[in-house]
C-alpha cells in the first residue's frame, strides 16, 4: 500500500514539475522578453523587471518577484487554509521560481517577434498550466490571493475574484507598455485558456442524441445490437398530445452519427432527433474515469 501511494505521489509531483517547467520556459523565452503582461504574479514580475532595468539601473528578475510575493501569501494560506490543501501549490510555486532562476542564468534565446512571442507564450504556458491544474495544483500568486479573499468573504467566488485581479494586472500593463503589447497579451491569454481546455478535456468530443419516436424499443434494440452502444429511456410526456413515451438518450462518437441516423430513419422516418455536442464522456465505451 505504501509503495502504491509513493508511486502515485511521485507521478503526480513529476507531472506538476513538468507543467511548471513549461510555464517557466514560456515566461522566460516568450512572455518576459516581449513585455507581455498576461496577469498573475509573473505579469507583475515583467513590469518590475522593465522598470528596474530602465529606471533603477539594476534588474529585478521575475523569479525573485515571484518568490517575494508568493512567500508571504503561502504563509498566510498555510495559516488559514492548511498544509494538506496547499502541499502541491507550495511545491509548484517554489519549483516555478527555481525554473525561472535557471532560465535566467542559462544563455538560451529563441528568436521571435511580438506576434510569435504571444502565440507561443500562450500555447506553452497553457499546456504547462493545464498539466498543473489537471493534477489538482496551482502555481500560487493570484490564485492564492483569490482563495484567501474567498476564505474571509464567502459570498465571493474564487473564479470571479481571480479574473478581476488578473485583468487589473493586464490593465496595469497597458499603462506601462501601451496598447500594442496589451492587445498581444490578450491574444496570448486567449490562446493560453484554449490550451488549458485542450489539456483538461482533450479532443474526445462526442455527440449526445435524444430520440423521440413511436418505436423506441426497436430503435434502442438496433442501436445496442448494431452499434454496441448503451441506450437510456427517459420518461417524457408530450404537452400537446398528452401522450407519454420514452425519449431515448444515446451518446456516440462523431464518426458514428451517420450510422445512428440511418438506424433511426430505417425504423421511423418521422422520428424527432436532437444531436448536441458533448465535451467529455467518462465510462464504459469511452474514456476511463
C-alpha positions in Angstrom: 0.0 0.0 0.0 2.8 2.4 0.9 4.6 1.7 -2.4 1.4 2.3 -4.4 0.9 5.7 -2.6 4.5 6.6 -3.2 4.2 5.9 -6.9 1.0 7.9 -7.1 2.5 10.9 -5.4 5.8 10.6 -7.4 4.0 10.7 -10.7 1.7 13.5 -9.6 4.5 15.7 -8.5 6.6 14.8 -11.6 3.8 15.9 -13.8 3.4 19.1 -11.8 7.1 19.8 -12.1 6.9 19.2 -15.9 3.9 21.5 -16.3 5.6 24.2 -14.1 8.8 23.9 -16.2 6.8 24.5 -19.3 5.2 27.6 -17.7 8.6 28.9 -16.6 10.1 28.3 -20.0 7.2 30.2 -21.6 7.7 33.2 -19.3 11.5 33.3 -19.8 11.6 32.7 -23.5 8.4 34.4 -24.9 6.5 36.4 -22.3 9.1 38.4 -20.4 11.3 39.2 -23.5 8.4 40.8 -25.3 6.9 42.6 -22.2 3.6 40.7 -22.3 1.6 41.2 -19.1 -0.8 38.3 -19.1 -1.8 38.6 -15.5 -0.7 36.8 -12.3 2.5 37.4 -10.3 4.6 36.8 -13.4 2.8 39.7 -15.0 3.8 41.9 -12.1 7.4 40.5 -12.4 7.5 41.5 -16.1 6.5 45.1 -15.1 9.0 45.3 -12.2 11.8 43.8 -14.5 11.1 46.5 -17.1 11.2 49.4 -14.5 14.2 48.1 -12.7 16.2 47.7 -15.9 15.3 51.1 -17.4 15.0 53.4 -14.4 16.8 51.9 -11.4 20.0 50.7 -13.2 19.6 47.0 -12.0 17.3 44.2 -12.9 14.9 42.6 -10.5 14.4 39.1 -12.1 10.9 37.6 -12.4 11.9 34.6 -10.2 12.7 37.0 -7.4 9.4 38.8 -7.7 7.6 35.5 -7.8 9.3 34.4 -4.5 8.9 37.8 -2.8 5.2 37.9 -3.4 4.3 34.3 -3.0 6.2 33.5 0.2 4.0 35.9 2.4 0.9 34.6 0.5 1.9 31.0 1.2 2.5 31.7 4.9 -1.0 33.3 5.2 -2.6 30.5 3.2 -0.9 27.9 5.4 -2.4 29.6 8.5 -5.9 29.8 7.1 -6.2 27.0 4.6 -3.9 24.3 5.9 -0.8 22.5 4.6 -2.8 19.5 3.2 -4.7 21.8 0.9 -1.6 23.6 -0.2 1.1 21.0 -0.4 1.1 20.8 -4.2 0.7 24.5 -4.6 3.8 25.1 -2.4 5.8 22.7 -4.5 4.6 24.2 -7.8 5.2 27.8 -6.6 8.8 27.2 -5.4 9.6 25.0 -8.4 8.4 27.8 -10.8 10.8 30.2 -9.1 13.6 27.6 -9.4 12.9 27.2 -13.2 12.8 30.9 -13.7 16.1 31.3 -11.9 17.7 28.6 -14.0 16.3 30.1 -17.2 17.6 33.5 -16.2 21.1 32.2 -15.8 21.2 29.9 -18.8 22.2 31.6 -22.1 19.1 30.3 -24.0 17.4 32.5 -26.6 14.7 31.9 -29.2 14.3 34.5 -31.9 10.7 35.6 -32.2 8.7 38.8 -32.8 5.9 40.1 -30.7 3.3 38.1 -32.6 5.1 34.8 -32.3 6.0 35.5 -28.7 2.3 36.0 -27.8 1.2 32.9 -29.7 3.9 30.5 -28.4 3.8 32.1 -25.0 0.1 31.3 -24.8 0.5 27.8 -26.1 3.4 26.7 -24.0 2.1 28.4 -20.8 -1.4 27.0 -21.4 -0.1 23.4 -21.8 2.0 23.9 -18.6 -0.8 25.3 -16.6 -3.2 22.7 -17.9 -0.9 19.9 -16.7 -0.6 21.6 -13.3 -4.4 22.1 -13.0 -5.1 18.5 -14.1 -3.0 17.3 -11.1 -5.1 19.4 -8.7 -2.5 22.1 -8.1 -1.8 25.8 -8.9 1.3 27.9 -9.2 0.3 30.3 -6.4 0.2 34.0 -6.9 -3.2 35.5 -7.7 -4.8 32.1 -7.2 -3.7 32.2 -3.6 -5.0 35.8 -3.3 -8.4 34.8 -4.6 -8.6 31.8 -2.3 -7.7 33.9 0.7 -10.2 36.6 -0.2 -12.9 33.9 -0.5 -11.9 32.5 2.9 -12.9 35.7 4.5 -15.6 36.8 2.1 -17.6 33.6 1.5 -20.1 35.2 -0.9 -17.3 36.0 -3.4 -16.4 33.3 -6.0 -12.8 32.4 -6.5 -13.1 32.5 -10.3 -14.6 35.9 -10.4 -12.1 37.4 -7.9 -9.2 35.8 -9.8 -10.5 37.2 -13.1 -10.8 40.7 -11.5 -7.3 40.6 -10.2 -5.7 39.3 -13.4 -7.5 41.7 -15.6 -6.4 44.5 -13.2 -2.8 43.4 -13.7 -3.3 43.3 -17.5 -4.7 46.9 -17.4 -1.6 47.9 -15.4 0.5 46.5 -18.2 -1.5 48.7 -20.7 -0.3 51.9 -18.8 3.3 50.6 -18.7 3.8 49.1 -22.2 1.0 50.6 -24.3 -1.9 49.3 -26.3 0.0 47.1 -28.8 1.7 45.0 -26.2 -1.6 44.8 -24.2 -3.5 43.6 -27.3 -0.9 40.9 -27.9 -1.0 40.0 -24.2 -4.8 39.5 -24.5 -4.3 37.3 -27.6 -1.8 35.2 -25.5 -4.3 34.9 -22.6 -7.0 33.7 -25.1 -4.6 31.1 -26.6 -3.5 30.0 -23.1 -7.1 29.4 -22.0 -7.7 27.3 -25.1 -4.6 25.3 -24.5 -5.6 24.7 -20.8 -9.0 23.4 -22.0 -7.3 21.1 -24.5 -5.2 19.6 -21.8 -8.1 19.3 -19.3 -10.7 18.0 -21.8 -8.7 16.6 -24.7 -10.2 16.1 -28.2 -12.5 13.3 -27.2 -15.6 15.1 -28.4 -18.8 13.0 -28.7 -22.5 13.6 -29.6 -25.5 13.0 -27.4 -28.6 12.0 -29.2 -32.2 12.5 -27.9 -34.6 10.4 -30.0 -38.4 10.8 -29.8 -40.1 8.0 -31.7 -43.2 5.9 -31.8 -41.0 2.8 -32.0 -38.4 3.4 -29.2 -38.0 -0.3 -28.4 -37.0 -1.3 -31.9 -34.6 1.7 -32.3 -32.9 1.0 -29.0 -32.5 -2.7 -29.8 -30.9 -1.9 -33.1 -28.5 0.7 -31.6 -27.4 -1.8 -28.9 -27.1 -4.6 -31.4 -25.5 -2.9 -34.4 -23.5 -0.1 -32.7 -22.8 -1.8 -29.3 -23.8 1.4 -27.6 -26.0 1.7 -24.5 -29.3 3.5 -24.6 -31.3 5.0 -21.8 -35.0 5.5 -21.8 -36.3 8.7 -20.2 -39.9 9.0 -19.2 -41.5 12.0 -21.0 -44.9 13.4 -21.9 -45.9 15.4 -25.0 -47.6 18.5 -23.7 -49.6 18.9 -26.9 -50.7 15.3 -27.4 -50.7 14.4 -23.7 -49.1 11.1 -24.7 -46.4 9.5 -22.5 -43.5 7.7 -24.2 -39.8 7.1 -23.8 -37.2 9.5 -25.0 -34.1 7.6 -25.9 -30.7 9.0 -24.8 -27.6 7.7 -26.5 -24.0 9.0 -26.6 -21.9 8.1 -29.7 -18.6 9.1 -31.2 -18.7 11.7 -34.0 -17.9 9.0 -36.7 -21.0 7.0 -35.6 -23.5 9.8 -36.1 -24.3 8.7 -39.7 -24.9 5.1 -38.6 -27.2 6.3 -35.8 -29.3 8.5 -38.2 -29.6 5.6 -40.6 -30.9 3.2 -37.9 -33.5 5.8 -36.8 -34.6 6.6 -40.3 -35.0 2.9 -41.2 -37.2 2.3 -38.2 -39.2 5.6 -38.0 -38.6 8.3 -40.6 -40.9 10.5 -38.7 -38.8 10.4 -35.5 -37.6 13.6 -33.9 -33.8 13.6 -33.2 -31.8 16.1 -31.3 -28.0 16.0 -31.5 -25.9 18.0 -29.1 -22.1 18.3 -28.5 -20.6 16.5 -25.5 -17.2 17.8 -24.4 -16.2 14.8 -22.3 -17.7 11.3 -21.7 -16.4 9.0 -19.0 -17.3 5.4 -18.6 -17.7 2.2 -20.4 -17.1 2.5 -24.2 -15.4 5.9 -23.8 -12.6 7.3 -21.5 -11.8 5.6 -18.3 -13.0 7.6 -15.2 
